[in-house]
Every structure is written in C-alpha cells, then in structure tokens.
Amino acid sequence: MAEFTFHVASRTPATLAREADTLPLTAPFPGPGAAPTVWRMAASPVTDEDRLRRIEQITDTALAHLGLEELLTELLDRVCLLLEADTAAVLLLDPSGANLVATAARGIEEEVRQGVRIPVGKGFAGRIAAERRAVFVDEVDHSNVLNPILREKDVRSLVGVPLVAEGGVLGVLHVGTLRPRLFTNDDAELLQTAADRIALVTRTHLSDLDRAAASALQRSLMPGALPRVSGIEFAARYIPGEAGGLGGDWYDVFTLPSGRIGIVIGDVVGRGLQAAVIMGRLRSALRAFALEEDDPAEVLERLDGNVQHFEDGVMATVLYAIVEPSLDRVSLSTAGHLPPLLAVPDEGAALLNVPVDLPVGVSVGPPRRTTVIDLPAGSLLFLYTDGLVERRGQPLDAGLDALCGAVTVDDGDAVCARVLHDLVGATAVGDDVAMLVVRRLGTPDVVPLNIVVPAVPRTLADIRSAVRRWLGAVGASPDDAADVLVAVGEACSNVIEHAYGPAGGTLSLQMELRDGAVVTVVRDNGRWRSARGHNRGRGTSLIQRCSDHVDVVAGAGGTTVTFTRHLAQEGS
C-alpha cells in the first residue's frame, strides 16, 4: 500500500479546498467503477528551508549579467520547477498603465510572439493587476480567462500574483498546469515571494534601461553646439539630479529666418524616460511654432494648445525669448517658469520683473503676455530651471538671492562654473539643473545681420524693422540709414516681384559693417521675369543712387545683388 496526496475532482468550493489544503491519505488504488479521483504521488517532503533555498535561487548573482528578456525567461524556468507548473508568464504594464503586455513566457511563448495585451481589470491577468492580489482559476473557460492562447494550449488551472515594486504594480506573474489542479494559498504565497524578487530585479533592470534611454534621448535633444552668432556668446550646462533617472529639463537656442534668435528653457513635470520623451515632443513643437509666430506669447499659447490636445496629463514650465537681430532688445514670455536674471556691467545681477503666466498644460487661463527688455552691450542674460535654486527646507528666495550673488558679467563658461560652485558645490542635487547664458558682446561692428524669409510682400515690413534696428546699432547716421533702407527695400521688392512664379521661393539678406562701410547682399534662387507695366524696373537705378557701389550677378541659379554704402564719419 502506497501513500498518496490527492484532491477529489468534485467541484467543492475552492476556498474550502484551500483552507483544507492537501490531505495525506493512505488508500488503495481505486478499483473498477470507483468515483473519478485525481491522484498525485507525493514527492519527498519539502521543508520550509528547501523552499527558501529554491526561492533564493530565483535571483542569484549568476543572473546579473543577463539582459531583461533573458533574465525573465530564466526566472520563469525556475518558477515552473519550484511550483511544478507547466506554463509561466510575466506581463508588464505598458507606459500608459492601462494594459498588460506579455513580456516573457515559458510553455506559452506565443503570448510574447503575438504581443498579447490584456486591459487592466479584464480577464485573469487584468484582475490580478487591478485588485493587487492573488487570483485562482481552477478550471479555465471563456468566463474567467480573456487570453485565447491559454485556452488553445489547453491550460486547465492557473494562479497569478501581482508584481509589486516600490509600492506600485509593475505587472503580473502567473503559472498554470495542463491538468486540473487546485492551487493552494501556500502555492500563492510561494509564488508571491518569487514575484516580489522578480519584481525587484525587473524594476532595477527597467530603471537602468530607462535611465540609459532617457540619457541618450536627452543628449540627442540638447544642442550639441550652440549657434555661433557674431556679437553674442552662449554657454549652457545640464546636470542630472541624483534622485534617480533623468527628467524633462531642456534648453535650446536656434536662429530664425528673420535673423532673430530663439532661446528656450523649460521643465516637464515628472522624471525618467517618459518625461524625456515628452520634453522631446515639446521641443520640436515649439521650434515649429517659432517659425510661424514672431510673438513669444503666441508661440507659448500655441504650444499650450498642443499639449492640452495631445499630451493628456502633462504640465511643463517654459520660457521663450527672441533676441532681435540688432541684439539690443529681447522679447520674452514665461509659462510658469522662474524669471531670468539680467547682469549689467558695474550694476550686478537682478531678477527681471516680468509677468509669469500659467504653465503649459494647465486649463485655460488669461491671455499670455510678452515683455520687451533692453539688452545693453556687455550685459548678460541668465536662464535656469528650478532645480538650481530650490532646496528642501529652504525658502525659494534664499536660492534666488544666492543666484543673484553668483551671476556676474563674465565669460559664459566661467559664469556657469561659478554658479555651480556656489549653489551646488558638493551637495547632492535632487532635481535636474539646466541653465543657459546669453552674453551680448560690446562690439557692434562685428554683428552681421542674416535674414532668410519667404519671398512674399508681408515680409517686407519685418525686413525694414530689422534693418533699421541694425543700422542704429552700428552707428549709421539718419541720412545713411535712410538711403540704405531705400536700397534694401528696392532690392527685396525686386526679388519678391520678379524672381519667382506662383510656386514662390526665399529671399536672403546679409548685412555687415566692413571698414566703415555697410555691405549688403540680397540673393534669390529664381529666374527673373520681365518688368510689368509702365514706369517699372527702376529699382536698380534707385539702389545705385543710394549706394557707392552696386554689383549684380545673375545666372541659372538665381541673382545676387551686392551694394556698398560708406558711412559718414562722426563729425564730418
């Protein structure tokens, strides 16, 4: 007579069966006609020490070198052996948190190959994630299992538990058998212990992957080299926080077709890969809107609409500024972002008194506002994110005061180094830090004007405004400025009217001060049409009358008009 452990196959309530657990019985094999019974020969007794040793083997150090997919596969092999199961699977939550995605499986590998997705709250695995507890299925059918692969593989019984790490559900671990089996509470507890270890290892691997991916994304989105513009200097720093992972801080500098310079600093609320991805989308969207709008407030308004429509639950602070071609003025608008500092020679640094509007992604508020400030020669504009000045247990004003004391008019890289030394030093910074220095140099004779705009009439007003400001910056007298403006207007009007057909094209304007003379170059890449109507085609004559020298080069690739006007010497 042999000793067996068995469960009677009659459908007694599962809860009673689990409370009773397995019963060691001594009984003969059933004879012909006996009631159907499921028999399982008892293995040698498994002690608590044996089980603990098996669980420890699930995450031994020999697995440290494996990638996430290989690691999970190896862990599932061990779980199947531990619980004498035929199938095992890990499903992890997707970034939205709304679905479980099959990530690793043994015995039901089709789940991974077919990318099985189970909505949280639906079916067997979805219930486990939603209820954060073990779920038993004694007999698989359409009512309790959503995944058809489990039914097709003839999986009969299941038990699953949540993967929980750092207080949050990471996914689900479940095992199954190809024969009917009443999994017990002891089985579930053992599986949960294994799941806790798997969750910890998986969280570590995912965090490492997130950090690596976020770091790579952040590096790819940060300007590798800031634009080089005569008369202005840029410097920037990005320091990741030590709270784990990267965040959504970013800075950006780009030239605009009008000759202006766009400057951005922003901070997406949140951390890790998701924040970095959102940051990338916001950066691209803002650049696109900056090409279409000249008002910083309007650019942020459009960015806000984009975020509210496409980025559910996202909030970010953003400051967008535009530096005029003459470099003497900056227009800016801030969406919830801390105001920048302006440092002027012999006056020190101070926070700019600018209105701060709502962050992007917040419900509709008052219209956004643009502020125009002067940027004197030799002055410095300092932009930053809150990680630089916010410290736990300290008022924000203390950080801002320290920043004002650290920022001076100096080489941009030297300013960044001093600020980090004074405000960060050896202290662990919990949040990311981004900062951007914009320093206007004091030599207007090296400031060129570069404009590339569509060759359409509406751009003429912007061109005239930019040229007028630039001429004032280089010290042109009123008479010189008036003549140059006439010449520029005629040259640009000729391109707009004659260079292109209905398809249109671009107009390029370059101006620089060379040996006391303003040298202007107007280019197009079209084929000129004949003048239409009476008294037309006199633009070249006007340019000649307003200039000291004119050179016109026309060819298949377009036309280039270069004209020079010597500026009157002061006092002459």
Rosetta blueprint (number, residue, H / E / L):
1 M L
2 A L
3 E E
4 F E
5 T E
6 F E
7 H E
8 V E
9 A L
10 S L
11 R L
12 T L
13 P L
14 A H
15 T H
16 L H
17 A H
18 R H
19 E H
20 A H
21 D L
22 T L
23 L E
24 P E
25 L E
26 T E
27 A L
28 P L
29 F L
30 P L
31 G L
32 P L
33 G L
34 A L
35 A L
36 P L
37 T E
38 V E
39 W E
40 R E
41 M E
42 A L
43 A L
44 S L
45 P L
46 V L
47 T L
48 D H
49 E H
50 D H
51 R H
52 L H
53 R H
54 R H
55 I H
56 E H
57 Q H
58 I H
59 T L
60 D L
61 T H
62 A H
63 L H
64 A L
65 H L
66 L L
67 G L
68 L H
69 E H
70 E H
71 L H
72 L H
73 T H
74 E H
75 L H
76 L H
77 D H
78 R H
79 V H
80 C H
81 L H
82 L H
83 L H
84 E L
85 A L
86 D L
87 T E
88 A E
89 A E
90 V E
91 L E
92 L E
93 L E
94 D L
95 P L
96 S L
97 G L
98 A L
99 N E
100 L E
101 V E
102 A E
103 T E
104 A E
105 A E
106 R E
107 G L
108 I L
109 E L
110 E H
111 E H
112 V H
113 R H
114 Q L
115 G L
116 V L
117 R E
118 I E
119 P E
120 V L
121 G L
122 K L
123 G H
124 F H
125 A H
126 G H
127 R H
128 I H
129 A H
130 A H
131 E H
132 R L
133 R L
134 A L
135 V E
136 F E
137 V E
138 D L
139 E L
140 V L
141 D L
142 H L
143 S L
144 N L
145 V L
146 L L
147 N L
148 P H
149 I H
150 L H
151 R H
152 E H
153 K L
154 D L
155 V L
156 R L
157 S E
158 L E
159 V E
160 G E
161 V E
162 P E
163 L E
164 V E
165 A E
166 E L
167 G L
168 G E
169 V E
170 L E
171 G E
172 V E
173 L E
174 H E
175 V E
176 G E
177 T E
178 L L
179 R L
180 P L
181 R L
182 L L
183 F L
184 T L
185 N H
186 D H
187 D H
188 A H
189 E H
190 L H
191 L H
192 Q H
193 T H
194 A H
195 A H
196 D H
197 R H
198 I H
199 A H
200 L H
201 V H
202 T H
203 R H
204 T H
205 H H
206 L H
207 S H
208 D H
209 L H
210 D H
211 R H
212 A H
213 A H
214 A H
215 S H
216 A H
217 L H
218 Q H
219 R H
220 S H
221 L H
222 M L
223 P L
224 G L
225 A L
226 L L
227 P L
228 R L
229 V E
230 S L
231 G L
232 I E
233 E E
234 F E
235 A E
236 A E
237 R E
238 Y E
239 I E
240 P L
241 G L
242 E L
243 A L
244 G L
245 G L
246 L L
247 G E
248 G E
249 D E
250 W E
251 Y E
252 D E
253 V E
254 F E
255 T E
256 L L
257 P L
258 S L
259 G L
260 R L
261 I E
262 G E
263 I E
264 V E
265 I E
266 G E
267 D E
268 V E
269 V E
270 G E
271 R E
272 G H
273 L H
274 Q H
275 A H
276 A H
277 V H
278 I H
279 M H
280 G H
281 R H
282 L H
283 R H
284 S H
285 A H
286 L H
287 R H
288 A H
289 F H
290 A H
291 L H
292 E H
293 E L
294 D L
295 D L
296 P H
297 A H
298 E H
299 V H
300 L H
301 E H
302 R H
303 L H
304 D H
305 G H
306 N H
307 V H
308 Q H
309 H H
310 F H
311 E L
312 D L
313 G L
314 V L
315 M L
316 A E
317 T E
318 V E
319 L E
320 Y E
321 A E
322 I E
323 V E
324 E L
325 P L
326 S L
327 L L
328 D L
329 R E
330 V E
331 S E
332 L E
333 S E
334 T E
335 A E
336 G L
337 H L
338 L L
339 P L
340 P L
341 L E
342 L E
343 A E
344 V E
345 P L
346 D L
347 E L
348 G E
349 A E
350 A E
351 L E
352 L L
353 N L
354 V L
355 P L
356 V E
357 D E
358 L L
359 P L
360 V E
361 G L
362 V L
363 S L
364 V L
365 G L
366 P L
367 P L
368 R L
369 R L
370 T L
371 T E
372 V E
373 I E
374 D E
375 L L
376 P L
377 A L
378 G L
379 S L
380 L E
381 L E
382 F E
383 L E
384 Y E
385 T L
386 D H
387 G H
388 L H
389 V L
390 E L
391 R L
392 R L
393 G L
394 Q L
395 P L
396 L H
397 D H
398 A H
399 G H
400 L H
401 D H
402 A H
403 L H
404 C H
405 G H
406 A H
407 V L
408 T L
409 V L
410 D L
411 D L
412 G H
413 D H
414 A H
415 V H
416 C H
417 A H
418 R H
419 V H
420 L H
421 H H
422 D H
423 L H
424 V L
425 G L
426 A L
427 T L
428 A L
429 V L
430 G L
431 D L
432 D L
433 V E
434 A E
435 M E
436 L E
437 V E
438 V E
439 R E
440 R E
441 L L
442 G L
443 T L
444 P H
445 D H
446 V H
447 V L
448 P L
449 L E
450 N E
451 I E
452 V E
453 V E
454 P E
455 A L
456 V L
457 P L
458 R L
459 T H
460 L H
461 A H
462 D H
463 I H
464 R H
465 S H
466 A H
467 V H
468 R H
469 R H
470 W H
471 L H
472 G H
473 A H
474 V L
475 G L
476 A L
477 S L
478 P H
479 D H
480 D H
481 A H
482 A H
483 D H
484 V H
485 L H
486 V H
487 A H
488 V H
489 G H
490 E H
491 A H
492 C H
493 S H
494 N H
495 V H
496 I H
497 E H
498 H H
499 A H
500 Y L
501 G L
502 P L
503 A L
504 G L
505 G L
506 T E
507 L E
508 S E
509 L E
510 Q E
511 M E
512 E E
513 L E
514 R E
515 D L
516 G L
517 A E
518 V E
519 V E
520 T E
521 V E
522 V E
523 R E
524 D L
525 N L
526 G L
527 R L
528 W L
529 R L
530 S L
531 A L
532 R L
533 G L
534 H L
535 N L
536 R L
537 G L
538 R L
539 G H
540 T H
541 S H
542 L H
543 I H
544 Q H
545 R H
546 C L
547 S L
548 D L
549 H E
550 V E
551 D E
552 V E
553 V E
554 A E
555 G E
556 A L
557 G L
558 G E
559 T E
560 T E
561 V E
562 T E
563 F E
564 T E
565 R E
566 H E
567 L L
568 A L
569 Q L
570 E L
571 G L
572 S L
